[in-house]
Amino acid sequence: MDSTLPKKIGLDQRSIALRKEMIQIVAESRRGHLASALSCMEILRVLYDDILNYKAEEPRWPKRDRLIFSKGHGCLALYALLADKGFFSRAELFKFCKSDGILGGHPEYGKVPGVEASTGSLGHGLPIGIGMAIHAKYEKANHRVFVILSDGETNEGSVWEAALCATKHKLDNLILLVDYNKQQSYGYNKDVLNLEPFADKWKSFGFAVTEVNGHDVQALKSILKKTPLETNKPTTIICHTIKGKGISFAEENLEWHHKAKISEEEVQLLMKALENKSHA
Amino acid sequence: MRKTCLEMVHKLAQKDERIFFIGSDLGIGTLDEFKKEIPERFFMEGVSEANIIGMAAGMALEGKIPYVNTIATFITRRCFEQLVLDLCLQNVNVRLIGNGGGLVYAPLGPTHLAIEDIAILRSLPNMTILVPADANEMRKMMPETVNHPGPIYIRIAKGGDAIVTDERPFEIGKVFPMKEGKEALIVTTGVILGKALKAADILKKEGIETAVLHCPTIKPLDSETILEYAKNTKVIVTAEEHSIIGGLGSAVAEILLEANFDSKKRFKRIGIPDCFADQYGSQESLMNYYGLKEEKIVTTIKSLHAAS
């Protein structure tokens, strides 16, 4: 198992800045699945910076690529990026989980510009993505559908029902990215419900599969630019990540899977940990 | 009724390219003509209800109108969370066609009896619930489902059911008064309408003029019409092929109580008691076993009428 863990990779200034934005949100709301958001930050960043076609000022632009953030609990990272790209104002970030805000603890379709489907209950995003990918093929449209799954999410049977369906329909316009941080709420995947051999499972379901360090911006960009990996096959990119990436004391610390009461002191510690990274 | 429903899906799809059909693992030959004629909008996706509902939601989010068909138990219970979140929360135009609502699959036992489908779906915001009484009503109803906003559940009976509805145009959300009478009121839905009409005829002969209201739309319920009829009668009975918990009877009870009528009313729900079926047999034999028959409606109304 350890051999599949990503090598420690440094974060550049953009990755650190996006993390600081998330900590600012947490400083206001004092809650959130911070560690799960930190592990998928580079996946989202590369998609929005370099891969997806979209118009922030026209979120329903028909030719946009669809991104379904199926691991809805990691939405702090999504919100930070959507605000950064101008889907909504930065001020909205600081109303996270508040009664007058649009950004909840899980993203909702119809409320948040740029959110394609309501997620948060795991195992829903991939089937919805399949419907969208089939629709794109039917319309002979060139846009693609990207679905970001958590590793724990693949415990759900609906993911594997959907996997059978995606290969049946040869959906090479469907790209799955699994944020494989090796941990879920109760503990390590391998102890709760082992997923290995994970890549082989996706291959056996008929997907074109590759693996990447999910914090390596250049590697992610390079692989995503090569998708679909095979014609007539959906793609799965297993992104090896570190839960809590970038905050030394939160990394792989199960206590940080979800924190409902984050103290002022902890906020300071989070920010300090990132400051140290900036100056490193 | 099922045949008419699927034929109507085909017919509507010929005129409207937004209409898609998705089945799970239906009987061989189902909608062969549709498949032959419009294969790009015909999907048979296997026994995978959670995926199918999500897939339909994805298509609907793109502006399509998928009609999804499988057995009523599996399209409601198996994928309930997908109905809640993918369809109702996102308020998308997916149509669910549930085969064998009620006691239709009596020989197959409790695993296949959809006797709580209305109760569980009625609690979901944005869901519309349609329970037609016969093939005639199905034919009138289906075109109305195309442009109706939000998800719809269409409960299908056995097929070959007696035609008891008339040619009045169908409107979603409207109650159909089928008989007039001031002494008692039967509020019913689905194939039980036939039994309610027979019961009303028997009661009339015995001097109890009984009105019959048919509610092919259970949600949104036409409370206004039901209360209008309830206002002027002392005896109200609901009759449905569904658990007495959470179905039409419960819905009517809720609105009656909140109406706070000044005059005293007698009220009774007739339906399937709160239990799993302990017999097989046929739909009709199970209906008789649970008292879903005109005689029971008659005796219930007579006893309430006598006590009023």
Interface residues (C-beta under 8 A of the other chain):
Chain A: E108 Y109 G110 E116 A117 S118 S121 G123 H124 L126 P127 I128 G129 I130 G131 M132 A133 I134 H135 A136 Y138 G157 S158 E161 A162 L164 C165 K168
Chain B: E40 R41 F43 E45 G46 S48 A50 N51 I52 I53 G54 M55 A56 A57 G58 M59 A60 L61 E62 K64 P66 E81 Q82 L85 D86 L89 Q90 N91
